[in-house]
Amino acid sequence: MLMDKLPSLGRRNSCVAVLCLNGVIGRVGGGRRGLNLQGLERRLDAAFKGRQLVAVAVSINSPGGSPVQSELIARRIRDLAAERDVPVYTFIEDVGASGGYWLACAGDEIYAGNSSIVGSIGVVSGGFGFMEMIKKLGIERRLYTSGDKKAMNDPFGPEKAAEVKHLKALQGDIHKDFIGLVKARRGEKLNGTDRTLFSGAYWTGARALELGLIDGIGDLRSVMRAKLGDNVKFKVFDERRSWLQRRFSMGTLADSGNGVGFGFADDLVAAMEERLLWNRFGL
């Protein structure tokens, strides 16, 4: 039983490591940062060390992103939990959707707020088509490939049914992996049909509790103190960045010579893409 791994209530000097996973998962673009295993590995390892450690609590606030990085991070958390024989609790704040919910499934128990956004168990790809625009601007598209599928879904060419079909097949494979993970982690706790749970829809924390996607309503400190007593100590493992890293986190306006402005433009597009991910959930 999970509770057997917890110390008796009121035990002094017991410590809960708090991991904060905030933001889009994967490469965001430009100088902006996203959640990825390489950037998190030291923090993850540090959080699971300590003689007084009795549990790891993971605070999640993410609209999703890369399924690969979601899987890598969640798997690393589970591997460390098994190595250290320490229970993991995940707490969804504003949003734990798509890849954010994938991360939440790394917990032995999942909690959220009543109004948290939870779910979106699906796969989405997006882009733009610029073919008509470049025609109006008098721009000729020149593209040379070896392999008839090398330039599939080129945004400067016409959309082709066969290429869309191929993309949707890839999405289907990733979706199956996501569903498999949720079923493996939540098991008999799930309370809904596959069509409902895995449609890509998302819900409030209150509704997610009814569907069995989470185990309870509550915030990190209140839940952990209820489980471990008021004497439990919290040690936060958050991102630490130097002044120089913060100062130049938006990239450079000029890299060299004629490159003035390109770093800023790249960051602007990346910021727009990131903003759109959050906007899907009204945030």
Secondary structure, 3 states (H helix, E strand, C coil): CHHHHCCCCCCCCCEEEEEEEECCECCCECCECCECHHHHHHHHHHHCCCCCEEEEEEEEEECCECHHHHHHHHHHHHHHHHHHCCCEEEEEEEEEECHHHHHHCCCCEEEECCCCEEECCCCCCCCCCCHHHHHHCCCCCCCCCCCCCCCCCCCCCCCCHHHHHHHHHHHHHHHHHHHHHHHHHHHHHCCCCHHHHCCCCEEEHHHHHHCCCCCEECCHHHHHHHHHCCCCEEEEECCCCCHHHHHCCCCCCCCCHHHCCHHHHHHHHHHHHHHHHHHCCCC
